[in-house]
Each structure stands twice: as C-alpha cells, then as structure tokens.
Amino acid sequence: MIIVIVEVDVEAGAADKVREAISTMENATRAEEGCHLYAFSVDISDPGKIRVIERWRSLDDIKAHMASPHMAEFNKAMGAIRPKGLSIQAYEVEREVSLA
C-alpha cells in the first residue's frame, strides 16, 4: 500500500476559489481503480495550507491517477490560484495498524 501526503501552500481563503474543482477531483479519484482513500482538507490553524491524504493499492495506480484527465483539469484550477509551495511525500507500507 502507498500512502501519499500532499501539502499545498496558498493565500488564505484561496481553497474556497477551487472548492468545486476539489469536489470534482475527490469524486473522480475515489472512483479510480486502486484508490482506498482520497481526501482534501484545509488546516484549521493555517487557512493557507491545503492537505491531501491518499491511500493507494500500488504505484501503478498512482501513475494512472496522475495521467488522468481529471488530474489535468484539477492542475489547471490549482494553477489559477498560484500556489506558493508544494510538498509531496509518499510512503510504502507493508501493513496497516489500527490505533483506535
């Protein structure tokens, strides 16, 4: 399993300008083969930080996702709000452990 954590730095409130694009992206991605989790959030303490948490079956599934038409459309929408920074971290895990 691959866990991906994306952090995008934007102007405070910019996430509201792309809310529809985010919703479209979440729905399309959640329907993709191999996607177990795909969720956006805005940091409560820093409204200029958007996070995406992803959980995928394989790297091949992520590669297909990155090449999808909805990813291209989403990237256009995000480019319009001119992100100030981007961090993408991916982790390959052998098993999931419940902490609850």
N, CA, C and O atoms as a Tinker XYZ file with bonds, in Angstrom:
   400  protein
     1  N      0.848000   -1.172000    0.000000    73     2
     2  CA     0.000000    0.000000    0.000000    64     1     3
     3  C      0.894000    1.235000    0.000000    63     2     4     5
     4  O      1.954000    1.247000    0.626000    81     3
     5  N      0.451000    2.280000   -0.715000    73     3     6
     6  CA     1.175000    3.538000   -0.791000    64     5     7
     7  C      0.334000    4.621000   -0.116000    63     6     8     9
     8  O     -0.841000    4.799000   -0.435000    81     7
     9  N      0.949000    5.334000    0.814000    73     7    10
    10  CA     0.315000    6.475000    1.473000    64     9    11
    11  C      0.971000    7.731000    0.912000    63    10    12    13
    12  O      2.198000    7.822000    0.855000    81    11
    13  N      0.158000    8.695000    0.498000    73    11    14
    14  CA     0.674000    9.950000   -0.044000    64    13    15
    15  C      0.107000   11.093000    0.785000    63    14    16    17
    16  O     -1.087000   11.133000    1.084000    81    15
    17  N      0.989000   12.025000    1.152000    73    15    18
    18  CA     0.577000   13.234000    1.866000    64    17    19
    19  C      1.047000   14.428000    1.042000    63    18    20    21
    20  O      2.241000   14.601000    0.799000    81    19
    21  N      0.097000   15.239000    0.620000    73    19    22
    22  CA     0.389000   16.422000   -0.188000    64    21    23
    23  C      0.051000   17.651000    0.650000    63    22    24    25
    24  O     -1.003000   17.700000    1.284000    81    23
    25  N      0.937000   18.638000    0.657000    73    23    26
    26  CA     0.665000   19.918000    1.301000    64    25    27
    27  C      0.884000   21.015000    0.273000    63    26    28    29
    28  O      1.937000   21.080000   -0.360000    81    27
    29  N     -0.114000   21.880000    0.108000    73    27    30
    30  CA    -0.036000   22.983000   -0.835000    64    29    31
    31  C     -0.211000   24.280000   -0.052000    63    30    32    33
    32  O     -1.188000   24.449000    0.677000    81    31
    33  N      0.735000   25.186000   -0.208000    73    31    34
    34  CA     0.637000   26.498000    0.433000    64    33    35
    35  C      0.025000   27.483000   -0.550000    63    34    36    37
    36  O      0.510000   27.649000   -1.669000    81    35
    37  N     -1.056000   28.138000   -0.112000    73    35    38
    38  CA    -1.779000   29.099000   -0.944000    64    37    39
    39  C     -2.095000   30.331000   -0.094000    63    38    40    41
    40  O     -1.857000   30.338000    1.114000    81    39
    41  N     -2.621000   31.347000   -0.722000    73    39    42
    42  CA    -3.110000   32.501000    0.032000    64    41    43
    43  C     -4.299000   32.052000    0.876000    63    42    44    45
    44  O     -5.094000   31.222000    0.435000    81    43
    45  N     -4.426000   32.592000    2.078000    73    43    46
    46  CA    -5.563000   32.249000    2.937000    64    45    47
    47  C     -6.856000   32.495000    2.187000    63    46    48    49
    48  O     -7.044000   33.559000    1.597000    81    47
    49  N     -7.750000   31.516000    2.204000    73    47    50
    50  CA    -9.038000   31.625000    1.539000    64    49    51
    51  C     -9.039000   31.172000    0.089000    63    50    52    53
    52  O    -10.103000   31.067000   -0.520000    81    51
    53  N     -7.867000   30.900000   -0.476000    73    51    54
    54  CA    -7.794000   30.501000   -1.886000    64    53    55
    55  C     -8.481000   29.155000   -2.129000    63    54    56    57
    56  O     -8.972000   28.905000   -3.229000    81    55
    57  N     -8.520000   28.296000   -1.124000    73    55    58
    58  CA    -9.169000   26.990000   -1.294000    64    57    59
    59  C    -10.646000   27.163000   -1.656000    63    58    60    61
    60  O    -11.203000   26.346000   -2.389000    81    59
    61  N    -11.275000   28.212000   -1.149000    73    59    62
    62  CA   -12.680000   28.458000   -1.481000    64    61    63
    63  C    -12.863000   28.710000   -2.965000    63    62    64    65
    64  O    -13.917000   28.390000   -3.514000    81    63
    65  N    -11.861000   29.276000   -3.630000    73    63    66
    66  CA   -11.939000   29.576000   -5.057000    64    65    67
    67  C    -11.904000   28.315000   -5.914000    63    66    68    69
    68  O    -12.347000   28.325000   -7.062000    81    67
    69  N    -11.378000   27.235000   -5.356000    73    67    70
    70  CA   -11.278000   25.978000   -6.118000    64    69    71
    71  C    -12.097000   24.857000   -5.477000    63    70    72    73
    72  O    -11.859000   23.677000   -5.736000    81    71
    73  N    -13.052000   25.232000   -4.648000    73    71    74
    74  CA   -13.873000   24.238000   -3.939000    64    73    75
    75  C    -14.569000   23.285000   -4.909000    63    74    76    77
    76  O    -14.605000   22.079000   -4.664000    81    75
    77  N    -15.118000   23.803000   -6.000000    73    75    78
    78  CA   -15.800000   22.940000   -6.972000    64    77    79
    79  C    -14.803000   21.990000   -7.645000    63    78    80    81
    80  O    -15.103000   20.814000   -7.848000    81    79
    81  N    -13.618000   22.503000   -7.989000    73    79    82
    82  CA   -12.587000   21.657000   -8.605000    64    81    83
    83  C    -12.129000   20.575000   -7.634000    63    82    84    85
    84  O    -11.870000   19.444000   -8.045000    81    83
    85  N    -12.026000   20.912000   -6.349000    73    83    86
    86  CA   -11.637000   19.930000   -5.330000    64    85    87
    87  C    -12.697000   18.837000   -5.230000    63    86    88    89
    88  O    -12.367000   17.652000   -5.192000    81    87
    89  N    -13.957000   19.228000   -5.189000    73    87    90
    90  CA   -15.047000   18.251000   -5.093000    64    89    91
    91  C    -15.053000   17.319000   -6.297000    63    90    92    93
    92  O    -15.198000   16.105000   -6.148000    81    91
    93  N    -14.896000   17.883000   -7.484000    73    91    94
    94  CA   -14.843000   17.069000   -8.700000    64    93    95
    95  C    -13.665000   16.104000   -8.643000    63    94    96    97
    96  O    -13.800000   14.929000   -8.985000    81    95
    97  N    -12.517000   16.600000   -8.214000    73    95    98
    98  CA   -11.313000   15.777000   -8.138000    64    97    99
    99  C    -11.499000   14.636000   -7.132000    63    98   100   101
   100  O    -11.163000   13.488000   -7.423000    81    99
   101  N    -12.033000   14.952000   -5.955000    73    99   102
   102  CA   -12.258000   13.904000   -4.948000    64   101   103
   103  C    -13.171000   12.812000   -5.493000    63   102   104   105
   104  O    -12.856000   11.628000   -5.380000    81   103
   105  N    -14.291000   13.199000   -6.079000    73   103   106
   106  CA   -15.255000   12.207000   -6.560000    64   105   107
   107  C    -14.682000   11.346000   -7.672000    63   106   108   109
   108  O    -14.854000   10.127000   -7.662000    81   107
   109  N    -14.004000   11.963000   -8.629000    73   107   110
   110  CA   -13.426000   11.202000   -9.744000    64   109   111
   111  C    -12.314000   10.274000   -9.256000    63   110   112   113
   112  O    -12.222000    9.126000   -9.693000    81   111
   113  N    -11.483000   10.765000   -8.365000    73   111   114
   114  CA   -10.349000    9.961000   -7.880000    64   113   115
   115  C    -10.830000    8.802000   -7.013000    63   114   116   117
   116  O    -10.298000    7.697000   -7.111000    81   115
   117  N    -11.811000    9.036000   -6.183000    73   115   118
   118  CA   -12.327000    7.966000   -5.322000    64   117   119
   119  C    -12.904000    6.804000   -6.132000    63   118   120   121
   120  O    -12.991000    5.682000   -5.635000    81   119
   121  N    -13.294000    7.072000   -7.372000    73   119   122
   122  CA   -13.836000    6.025000   -8.235000    64   121   123
   123  C    -12.750000    5.274000   -9.006000    63   122   124   125
   124  O    -13.045000    4.301000   -9.699000    81   123
   125  N    -11.506000    5.715000   -8.891000    73   123   126
   126  CA   -10.411000    5.093000   -9.632000    64   125   127
   127  C    -10.031000    3.735000   -9.052000    63   126   128   129
   128  O    -10.151000    3.487000   -7.852000    81   127
   129  N     -9.572000    2.870000   -9.941000    73   127   130
   130  CA    -9.046000    1.555000   -9.551000    64   129   131
   131  C     -7.860000    1.762000   -8.600000    63   130   132   133
   132  O     -6.938000    2.521000   -8.902000    81   131
   133  N     -7.895000    1.090000   -7.468000    73   131   134
   134  CA    -6.770000    1.114000   -6.534000    64   133   135
   135  C     -6.793000    2.226000   -5.511000    63   134   136   137
   136  O     -5.931000    2.264000   -4.633000    81   135
   137  N     -7.760000    3.140000   -5.594000    73   135   138
   138  CA    -7.847000    4.237000   -4.624000    64   137   139
   139  C     -8.637000    3.764000   -3.401000    63   138   140   141
   140  O     -9.807000    3.395000   -3.507000    81   139
   141  N     -7.981000    3.783000   -2.247000    73   139   142
   142  CA    -8.643000    3.390000   -1.000000    64   141   143
   143  C     -9.076000    4.605000   -0.177000    63   142   144   145
   144  O    -10.012000    4.521000    0.618000    81   143
   145  N     -8.382000    5.748000   -0.374000    73   143   146
   146  CA    -8.715000    6.981000    0.350000    64   145   147
   147  C     -8.179000    8.158000   -0.437000    63   146   148   149
   148  O     -7.065000    8.112000   -0.958000    81   147
   149  N     -8.977000    9.216000   -0.522000    73   147   150
   150  CA    -8.538000   10.442000   -1.186000    64   149   151
   151  C     -9.342000   11.576000   -0.581000    63   150   152   153
   152  O    -10.544000   11.682000   -0.824000    81   151
   153  N     -8.691000   12.429000    0.207000    73   151   154
   154  CA    -9.427000   13.472000    0.923000    64   153   155
   155  C     -8.621000   14.755000    1.040000    63   154   156   157
   156  O     -7.438000   14.733000    1.379000    81   155
   157  N     -9.276000   15.869000    0.754000    73   155   158
   158  CA    -8.697000   17.195000    0.917000    64   157   159
   159  C     -9.113000   17.770000    2.257000    63   158   160   161
   160  O    -10.159000   17.410000    2.797000    81   159
   161  N     -8.285000   18.674000    2.798000    73   159   162
   162  CA    -8.653000   19.445000    3.981000    64   161   163
   163  C     -7.880000   20.755000    3.976000    63   162   164   165
   164  O     -6.833000   20.873000    3.340000    81   163
   165  N     -8.412000   21.733000    4.696000    73   163   166
   166  CA    -7.717000   22.992000    4.921000    64   165   167
   167  C     -7.355000   23.015000    6.395000    63   166   168   169
   168  O     -8.199000   22.737000    7.248000    81   167
   169  N     -6.105000   23.344000    6.701000    73   167   170
   170  CA    -5.621000   23.369000    8.081000    64   169   171
   171  C     -6.405000   24.397000    8.895000    63   170   172   173
   172  O     -6.520000   25.550000    8.481000    81   171
   173  N     -6.938000   24.001000   10.030000    73   171   174
   174  CA    -7.718000   24.896000   10.885000    64   173   175
   175  C     -6.862000   26.051000   11.395000    63   174   176   177
   176  O     -7.338000   27.184000   11.475000    81   175
   177  N     -5.614000   25.779000   11.737000    73   175   178
   178  CA    -4.726000   26.806000   12.269000    64   177   179
   179  C     -4.039000   27.632000   11.185000    63   178   180   181
   180  O     -3.519000   28.712000   11.466000    81   179
   181  N     -4.034000   27.136000    9.956000    73   179   182
   182  CA    -3.373000   27.820000    8.838000    64   181   183
   183  C     -4.236000   27.697000    7.588000    63   182   184   185
   184  O     -4.060000   26.758000    6.812000    81   183
   185  N     -5.171000   28.633000    7.378000    73   183   186
   186  CA    -6.084000   28.533000    6.245000    64   185   187
   187  C     -5.403000   28.678000    4.883000    63   186   188   189
   188  O     -6.071000   28.629000    3.850000    81   187
   189  N     -4.100000   28.852000    4.873000    73   187   190
   190  CA    -3.349000   28.890000    3.639000    64   189   191
   191  C     -2.686000   27.559000    3.316000    63   190   192   193
   192  O     -1.869000   27.477000    2.400000    81   191
   193  N     -3.035000   26.514000    4.064000    73   191   194
   194  CA    -2.447000   25.200000    3.820000    64   193   195
   195  C     -3.546000   24.198000    3.486000    63   194   196   197
   196  O     -4.441000   23.936000    4.290000    81   195
   197  N     -3.452000   23.643000    2.272000    73   195   198
   198  CA    -4.369000   22.596000    1.825000    64   197   199
   199  C     -3.619000   21.268000    1.917000    63   198   200   201
   200  O     -2.465000   21.170000    1.501000    81   199
   201  N     -4.272000   20.260000    2.456000    73   199   202
   202  CA    -3.666000   18.930000    2.526000    64   201   203
   203  C     -4.520000   17.927000    1.766000    63   202   204   205
   204  O     -5.747000   18.014000    1.735000    81   203
   205  N     -3.827000   16.972000    1.154000    73   203   206
   206  CA    -4.490000   15.851000    0.511000    64   205   207
   207  C     -3.877000   14.596000    1.114000    63   206   208   209
   208  O     -2.656000   14.435000    1.125000    81   207
   209  N     -4.721000   13.718000    1.609000    73   207   210
   210  CA    -4.287000   12.440000    2.155000    64   209   211
   211  C     -4.788000   11.366000    1.191000    63   210   212   213
   212  O     -5.969000   11.321000    0.847000    81   211
   213  N     -3.866000   10.506000    0.766000    73   211   214
   214  CA    -4.208000    9.476000   -0.220000    64   213   215
   215  C     -3.712000    8.113000    0.259000    63   214   216   217
   216  O     -2.667000    8.001000    0.899000    81   215
   217  N     -4.482000    7.092000   -0.067000    73   215   218
   218  CA    -4.064000    5.708000    0.197000    64   217   219
   219  C     -4.363000    4.900000   -1.058000    63   218   220   221
   220  O     -5.510000    4.825000   -1.497000    81   219
   221  N     -3.326000    4.295000   -1.634000    73   219   222
   222  CA    -3.426000    3.580000   -2.905000    64   221   223
   223  C     -2.946000    2.152000   -2.776000    63   222   224   225
   224  O     -2.100000    1.838000   -1.939000    81   223
   225  N     -3.496000    1.290000   -3.615000    73   223   226
   226  CA    -3.092000   -0.110000   -3.660000    64   225   227
   227  C     -1.660000   -0.257000   -4.170000    63   226   228   229
   228  O     -0.898000   -1.074000   -3.655000    81   227
   229  N     -1.286000    0.551000   -5.203000    73   227   230
   230  CA     0.035000    0.362000   -5.816000    64   229   231
   231  C      0.536000    1.643000   -6.472000    63   230   232   233
   232  O     -0.225000    2.585000   -6.691000    81   231
   233  N      1.813000    1.660000   -6.778000    73   231   234
   234  CA     2.411000    2.769000   -7.500000    64   233   235
   235  C      1.838000    2.873000   -8.915000    63   234   236   237
   236  O      1.684000    3.980000   -9.431000    81   235
   237  N      1.526000    1.759000   -9.541000    73   235   238
   238  CA     0.913000    1.783000  -10.868000    64   237   239
   239  C     -0.436000    2.498000  -10.838000    63   238   240   241
   240  O     -0.776000    3.217000  -11.779000    81   239
   241  N     -1.206000    2.308000   -9.767000    73   239   242
   242  CA    -2.486000    3.004000   -9.637000    64   241   243
   243  C     -2.273000    4.514000   -9.516000    63   242   244   245
   244  O     -3.040000    5.298000  -10.075000    81   243
   245  N     -1.241000    4.916000   -8.792000    73   243   246
   246  CA    -0.933000    6.347000   -8.658000    64   245   247
   247  C     -0.513000    6.918000  -10.014000    63   246   248   249
   248  O     -0.920000    8.022000  -10.376000    81   247
   249  N      0.291000    6.175000  -10.756000    73   247   250
   250  CA     0.723000    6.644000  -12.074000    64   249   251
   251  C     -0.479000    6.841000  -12.999000    63   250   252   253
   252  O     -0.532000    7.822000  -13.741000    81   251
   253  N     -1.426000    5.934000  -12.962000    73   251   254
   254  CA    -2.643000    6.074000  -13.773000    64   253   255
   255  C     -3.430000    7.306000  -13.330000    63   254   256   257
   256  O     -3.952000    8.048000  -14.161000    81   255
   257  N     -3.511000    7.516000  -12.036000    73   255   258
   258  CA    -4.202000    8.688000  -11.481000    64   257   259
   259  C     -3.545000    9.975000  -11.974000    63   258   260   261
   260  O     -4.235000   10.907000  -12.386000    81   259
   261  N     -2.230000   10.026000  -11.933000    73   259   262
   262  CA    -1.504000   11.228000  -12.344000    64   261   263
   263  C     -1.715000   11.543000  -13.827000    63   262   264   265
   264  O     -1.619000   12.701000  -14.234000    81   263
   265  N     -2.002000   10.525000  -14.632000    73   263   266
   266  CA    -2.201000   10.706000  -16.074000    64   265   267
   267  C     -3.670000   10.908000  -16.448000    63   266   268   269
   268  O     -3.989000   11.043000  -17.629000    81   267
   269  N     -4.561000   10.930000  -15.465000    73   267   270
   270  CA    -5.997000   11.012000  -15.745000    64   269   271
   271  C     -6.410000   12.408000  -16.218000    63   270   272   273
   272  O     -5.773000   13.401000  -15.867000    81   271
   273  N     -7.470000   12.477000  -17.010000    73   271   274
   274  CA    -7.974000   13.781000  -17.462000    64   273   275
   275  C     -8.415000   14.680000  -16.303000    63   274   276   277
   276  O     -8.228000   15.896000  -16.356000    81   275
   277  N     -9.003000   14.086000  -15.254000    73   275   278
   278  CA    -9.442000   14.931000  -14.139000    64   277   279
   279  C     -8.251000   15.514000  -13.378000    63   278   280   281
   280  O     -8.378000   16.581000  -12.776000    81   279
   281  N     -7.103000   14.847000  -13.389000    73   279   282
   282  CA    -5.901000   15.419000  -12.770000    64   281   283
   283  C     -5.433000   16.630000  -13.578000    63   282   284   285
   284  O     -5.051000   17.649000  -13.002000    81   283
   285  N     -5.460000   16.524000  -14.898000    73   283   286
   286  CA    -5.057000   17.651000  -15.747000    64   285   287
   287  C     -5.964000   18.861000  -15.512000    63   286   288   289
   288  O     -5.483000   19.990000  -15.410000    81   287
   289  N     -7.265000   18.626000  -15.427000    73   287   290
   290  CA    -8.209000   19.718000  -15.171000    64   289   291
   291  C     -7.986000   20.330000  -13.796000    63   290   292   293
   292  O     -8.037000   21.549000  -13.633000    81   291
   293  N     -7.740000   19.476000  -12.810000    73   291   294
   294  CA    -7.513000   19.971000  -11.464000    64   293   295
   295  C     -6.245000   20.818000  -11.403000    63   294   296   297
   296  O     -6.226000   21.863000  -10.752000    81   295
   297  N     -5.197000   20.377000  -12.071000    73   295   298
   298  CA    -3.949000   21.136000  -12.075000    64   297   299
   299  C     -4.145000   22.527000  -12.677000    63   298   300   301
   300  O     -3.521000   23.490000  -12.230000    81   299
   301  N     -5.006000   22.635000  -13.686000    73   299   302
   302  CA    -5.322000   23.954000  -14.257000    64   301   303
   303  C     -5.983000   24.844000  -13.211000    63   302   304   305
   304  O     -5.627000   26.013000  -13.065000    81   303
   305  N     -6.949000   24.283000  -12.485000    73   303   306
   306  CA    -7.659000   25.047000  -11.457000    64   305   307
   307  C     -6.714000   25.488000  -10.350000    63   306   308   309
   308  O     -6.773000   26.629000   -9.893000    81   307
   309  N     -5.853000   24.593000   -9.926000    73   307   310
   310  CA    -4.898000   24.943000   -8.862000    64   309   311
   311  C     -3.906000   25.994000   -9.347000    63   310   312   313
   312  O     -3.529000   26.888000   -8.589000    81   311
   313  N     -3.485000   25.892000  -10.596000    73   311   314
   314  CA    -2.554000   26.876000  -11.144000    64   313   315
   315  C     -3.134000   28.279000  -11.133000    63   314   316   317
   316  O     -2.401000   29.261000  -11.009000    81   315
   317  N     -4.449000   28.371000  -11.261000    73   315   318
   318  CA    -5.120000   29.673000  -11.279000    64   317   319
   319  C     -5.033000   30.386000   -9.929000    63   318   320   321
   320  O     -5.119000   31.613000   -9.877000    81   319
   321  N     -4.865000   29.635000   -8.836000    73   319   322
   322  CA    -4.747000   30.292000   -7.524000    64   321   323
   323  C     -3.283000   30.471000   -7.119000    63   322   324   325
   324  O     -2.992000   30.949000   -6.023000    81   323
   325  N     -2.376000   30.090000   -7.995000    73   323   326
   326  CA    -0.941000   30.309000   -7.838000    64   325   327
   327  C     -0.392000   29.853000   -6.478000    63   326   328   329
   328  O     -0.067000   30.677000   -5.624000    81   327
   329  N     -0.296000   28.558000   -6.295000    73   327   330
   330  CA     0.273000   28.040000   -5.046000    64   329   331
   331  C      1.665000   28.604000   -4.790000    63   330   332   333
   332  O      2.444000   28.826000   -5.717000    81   331
   333  N      1.960000   28.830000   -3.507000    73   331   334
   334  CA     3.264000   29.364000   -3.101000    64   333   335
   335  C      4.248000   28.250000   -2.775000    63   334   336   337
   336  O      5.457000   28.482000   -2.733000    81   335
   337  N      3.745000   27.051000   -2.545000    73   335   338
   338  CA     4.618000   25.931000   -2.207000    64   337   339
   339  C      3.884000   24.616000   -2.344000    63   338   340   341
   340  O      2.657000   24.553000   -2.268000    81   339
   341  N      4.664000   23.565000   -2.549000    73   339   342
   342  CA     4.094000   22.231000   -2.724000    64   341   343
   343  C      5.051000   21.203000   -2.136000    63   342   344   345
   344  O      6.253000   21.239000   -2.398000    81   343
   345  N      4.512000   20.296000   -1.346000    73   343   346
   346  CA     5.281000   19.185000   -0.789000    64   345   347
   347  C      4.485000   17.907000   -1.017000    63   346   348   349
   348  O      3.299000   17.838000   -0.693000    81   347
   349  N      5.146000   16.894000   -1.576000    73   347   350
   350  CA     4.503000   15.597000   -1.784000    64   349   351
   351  C      5.411000   14.529000   -1.196000    63   350   352   353
   352  O      6.566000   14.393000   -1.599000    81   351
   353  N      4.883000   13.779000   -0.248000    73   351   354
   354  CA     5.620000   12.693000    0.384000    64   353   355
   355  C      4.836000   11.409000    0.167000    63   354   356   357
   356  O      3.614000   11.389000    0.318000    81   355
   357  N      5.533000   10.341000   -0.187000    73   355   358
   358  CA     4.882000    9.044000   -0.381000    64   357   359
   359  C      5.595000    8.006000    0.464000    63   358   360   361
   360  O      6.817000    8.043000    0.613000    81   359
   361  N      4.827000    7.086000    1.013000    73   359   362
   362  CA     5.354000    6.051000    1.891000    64   361   363
   363  C      4.780000    4.706000    1.468000    63   362   364   365
   364  O      3.569000    4.569000    1.293000    81   363
   365  N      5.634000    3.731000    1.307000    73   363   366
   366  CA     5.174000    2.376000    1.016000    64   365   367
   367  C      5.110000    1.629000    2.339000    63   366   368   369
   368  O      6.093000    1.568000    3.077000    81   367
   369  N      3.949000    1.065000    2.630000    73   367   370
   370  CA     3.762000    0.366000    3.908000    64   369   371
   371  C      3.367000   -1.087000    3.633000    63   370   372   373
   372  O      2.663000   -1.390000    2.670000    81   371
   373  N      3.835000   -1.953000    4.492000    73   371   374
   374  CA     3.525000   -3.375000    4.343000    64   373   375
   375  C      2.201000   -3.750000    4.974000    63   374   376   377
   376  O      1.481000   -4.616000    4.477000    81   375
   377  N      1.888000   -3.086000    6.077000    73   375   378
   378  CA     0.619000   -3.389000    6.737000    64   377   379
   379  C      0.134000   -2.164000    7.479000    63   378   380   381
   380  O      0.908000   -1.276000    7.836000    81   379
   381  N     -1.144000   -2.142000    7.695000    73   379   382
   382  CA    -1.795000   -1.055000    8.401000    64   381   383
   383  C     -2.063000   -1.494000    9.841000    63   382   384   385
   384  O     -2.489000   -2.623000   10.084000    81   383
   385  N     -1.814000   -0.603000   10.780000    73   383   386
   386  CA    -2.023000   -0.909000   12.197000    64   385   387
   387  C     -3.080000    0.045000   12.749000    63   386   388   389
   388  O     -2.948000    1.261000   12.611000    81   387
   389  N     -4.105000   -0.485000   13.361000    73   387   390
   390  CA    -5.146000    0.340000   13.950000    64   389   391
   391  C     -4.672000    0.912000   15.281000    63   390   392   393
   392  O     -4.119000    0.186000   16.108000    81   391
   393  N     -4.886000    2.206000   15.491000    73   391   394
   394  CA    -4.522000    2.847000   16.750000    64   393   395
   395  C     -5.739000    3.114000   17.623000    63   394   396   397
   396  O     -5.612000    3.639000   18.730000    81   395
   397  N     -6.904000    2.759000   17.133000    73   395   398
   398  CA    -8.126000    3.003000   17.901000    64   397   399
   399  C     -8.509000    1.782000   18.705000    63   398   400
   400  O     -9.514000    1.801000   19.416000    81   399
